[in-house]
Amino acid sequence: MPQFPTKAYKNLDFLNSAPARHIRILCEYEETRQRFLKHGVHNTIIMFGSARTLPGDAARERLEVAKAALAAGEDGAEAALRQAQHGVRMSRYYDDARELAKRLSEWSDNRSSGRRYKISTGGGPGIMEAGNRGAHDANSESVALGISLPFEPGVNDYATEDLAFEFHYFFTRKLWFLYPAKAVIFFPGGFGTMDELFETLTLVQTGKIKRPLPMLLFGTDYWDRVLHMEEMVAAGTISAKDPDLLHRSDSVDEAFEWLVQQLEANE
């Protein structure tokens, strides 16, 4: 009887093995590229920020629950109340990110000439969800470059289905963040946002990204407290002009106007 061995490209044991790692890397590169080409994704506006930031309505609902728990004398209620109050303060960034993404998507889709831009996020909850949600509010396509992590549930529901990805490798994901990017917005975030911020700054500072790339820090109160680049200038570890790579804003109106001005000037 003839045998029908499994073809190499159907052999999942091999494809998931260490010797096939380079094949998996190439898949994450090329499969993403093909979907981008299919949807005309050549120019993106990235929104980075914390996965933990709640929408305003959800944050206020959590605050009411915490107040009720405190009134009932439940254990840990005071700490939960403080956390909920902080969540309400931070929720403005979710709502602002959603509105900014909506306005940028509408502006792009309604242009009679020039480039078209798509919102691109990391695909998770929080600020990432807000970016995709804002584009969805504008009936516009958006990109979600998700990554397999043990503490994230998967890509949010607001990204365009055929532009939602699940990466294994951070470096291929980062490539597809920055390769088509024409502007980057950093909302308040944690280690992941800082990683993305400083990698982008490094690529621009060293000339690896040669095209103009406007970078905006949204939320001056947060960034003024956690990012002290003047100390780096004083120590001589960066140039005096390097902080100028980042524009700061605390207003959706001002951020929108600045980004549109920069994007149009760079076309």
Secondary structure, DSSP 8 states (H G I E B T S, - for coil): -------GGG-HHHHTSGGGHHHHHHHHHHHHHHHHHHTT---EEEEE--TT---HHHHHHHHHHHHHHHHTT-TTHHHHHHHHHHHHHHHHHHHHHHHHHHHHHHHHHT-SSS---EEEE-SSSTHHHHHHHHHHHTT--EEEEEE--TT--SS-TTS-GGGEEEES-HHHHHHHHHTTEEEEEE-S--HHHHHHHHHHHHHHHTTSS-S---EEEE-HHHHHHH--HHHHHHHTSS-TTGGGGEEEES-HHHHHHHHHHHHHHT-
